[in-house]
Amino acid sequence: MQTPILLRLPRYDDVAAYTGFLANPLVTTWLEDRCQRPVLFHQAQAFVLGEAWCRLAIEFEGRFVGMTGLEDYDPVNSVARFFIVVGDQSVWGKGVGTAAAIRILDHGFRALGLRRIVSNYLLPNEASRVVHQRAGFQIEGQQRQVAWRNGAWVDQTLLAVLRDEWIKRNSA
Ligand SMILES: CC(C)(COP(=O)(O)OP(=O)(O)OC[C@H]1O[C@@H](n2cnc3c(N)ncnc32)[C@H](O)[C@@H]1OP(=O)(O)O)[C@@H](O)C(=O)NCCC(=O)NCCS
């Protein structure tokens, strides 16, 4: 059974919590380079509440635990890029990331009309690998030495899910 989560529109009171999430190096290490420096309240606010094509708050057991969504919408090719941050470390390993990924992919394909959803993760991010694999992403390639983390250059895995394979896989 899928972990019960709620995806909802982000609110102002999520910003302080999100700022706190991004102060945890265990959360930020495998995120983008811009998250490797301290992320201030107004920067978190710009992300949580700023203009976005599809950016939603994740709630688990009644509280805000992270953000997920679809960005970089390409209307010519019906493509967007998936992202996920479960920033509340206390809920890791309970299926929240997988449930949120499945929900947002289903929304992207069935409600938003996407044809292809792409994603990427830095190779040592094992939890992200598991979430992408469980959600049905296929690996399309690997870019070498993309980012400097923990004293070494790390590779990045590129992935995608296609609408056809999603519908086939998720039809009852
Ligand atoms: C990646 C992330 C979304 C996963 O969220 P989550 O709620 O813990 O995900 P789930 O519980 O659905 O699944 C994670 C799985 O990975 C496993 N896992 C986590 N770390 C692991 C590791 N180092 N080695 C092996 N497995 C690991 C968990 O045990 C779990 O599997 P299980 O159900 O068999 O126990 C979350 O850790 C996160 O947001 N991290 C910080 C930001 C980030 O990395 N975002 C993704 C950027 S691409």
The ligand as a Gaussian input file, in Angstrom:
#p B3LYP/6-31G(d) Opt

LIG

0 1
 C       15.563000      11.197000      -1.849000
 C       14.332000      11.398000      -0.969000
 C       13.273000      12.149000      -1.751000
 C       13.781000      10.036000      -0.537000
 O       12.633000      10.274000       0.261000
 P       12.040000       9.134000       1.229000
 O       10.750000       9.634000       1.741000
 O       13.060000       8.726000       2.207000
 O       11.827000       7.980000       0.156000
 P       11.168000       6.516000       0.361000
 O       10.974000       6.243000       1.807000
 O        9.989000       6.443000      -0.535000
 O       12.272000       5.554000      -0.278000
 C       13.619000       5.680000       0.023000
 C       14.242000       4.302000      -0.031000
 O       15.644000       4.472000      -0.175000
 C       16.282000       3.721000       0.843000
 N       17.547000       4.358000       1.150000
 C       17.754000       5.572000       1.665000
 N       19.067000       5.803000       1.790000
 C       19.686000       4.699000       1.346000
 C       21.037000       4.332000       1.215000
 N       22.035000       5.152000       1.564000
 N       21.305000       3.105000       0.722000
 C       20.327000       2.259000       0.372000
 N       19.003000       2.577000       0.442000
 C       18.710000       3.779000       0.934000
 C       15.314000       3.743000       1.991000
 O       15.605000       2.775000       2.943000
 C       14.017000       3.509000       1.253000
 O       13.884000       2.151000       0.876000
 P       13.022000       1.104000       1.765000
 O       11.597000       1.529000       1.634000
 O       13.297000      -0.225000       1.114000
 O       13.530000       1.193000       3.167000
 C       14.695000      12.170000       0.339000
 O       15.691000      11.437000       1.010000
 C       15.196000      13.577000       0.080000
 O       14.434000      14.446000      -0.278000
 N       16.503000      13.790000       0.297000
 C       17.094000      15.121000       0.210000
 C       16.904000      15.826000      -1.120000
 C       17.152000      14.935000      -2.306000
 O       18.133000      14.202000      -2.352000
 N       16.240000      15.037000      -3.279000
 C       16.362000      14.306000      -4.526000
 C       17.273000      15.039000      -5.436000
 S       17.426000      14.165000      -6.983000

